[in-house]
Amino acid sequence: MSKRNYILTPCDYGFKVEAWDRYGKYVCVYEKTRISASNFILDWWEKADENKKIDEAMHKAILNCIELDEKSGLLRGNRDNLD
């Protein structure tokens, strides 16, 4: 089932564009014209697979950083090591 959807809402600036890609990833932007809003939506949908790969790579990098912090003992008393 596709999660792809969009909502265009007129506003003082032009249009508020809310869009979801096939993976359910959400974005909200503002565009001046209906045509530029439509172009943004189509571009967002077209880049869904690329965005998914980027998100997965970021997720993997963050997990690796957490693992390194745990191995070096930085995450003893609290998860974020800010105290």
N, C-alpha and C positions, 0 to 999 in steps of 0.2 A: 504494500500500500504506500503510495506516494504521500509525503508530507508537504509537498510543494504548494505554496499558497502565497498570496500577497493581499495587502490592504492599502489603498490609496485614500488619504484623507486630505481634503483641501485645508489650507492654513494660511496665515498672513504672508508667509514667505513664498508659498506656491503649493507644494504637496508634501505631506509626510508620507514616506514610503516605508512600509513594514513588509518584509519578505522572509519566507522560509524556504530553504532548499530541500532536496529530496531526503536529506538526512535529518531534517528538523532544525538545522542551524538557523538562528534568527539574526536579522540585521534591521536597523532602523536608520534611515537617512532622510534628508530633506532636499528636494529638487525644485527648481523654479518652474518647469513646465511638465505637462503630462507626458510629452514625448521623451524628455530626459528621464522621467520617472520610469517609463516603460522600458527604455534602454537599460537603465540600471537593473531592473528586475531580470530582464533577459540575460544580462551579463552575469548577475549573481547566480542564476540557475546554471549557466554554462560553466562556471568555475567551481561548481559544487564538489566535483571529484578532487580537483587541485586543493581546494580549501580543506577537504577531509584529510588528505595526505599531510598537509601542513599541521593541522591540529593533532594528528596522531604522532607526528615527529616531535612536536612540542610536549605532548603528554609523556612520551618516552624519555625525553631529555629531563623533564622535571622529576620523573621517577628515579632516573639515574642519579640526579643530584641528591635526592633524599637518601638513596642507598649509600652514597659516598659520605654524606653527613652522619648517617647512623654508624658506618664502619669507623669513622674517625672520632666518634663519641660526642659529636656536637649536639645531638638530640637526646640528652639524658632526662632533664627535668621538664622540659616543655617542647612541643613539636616545632615551634617557629624559632627557637633559640634567641629570642629577643630580650629575655630577662638576664 
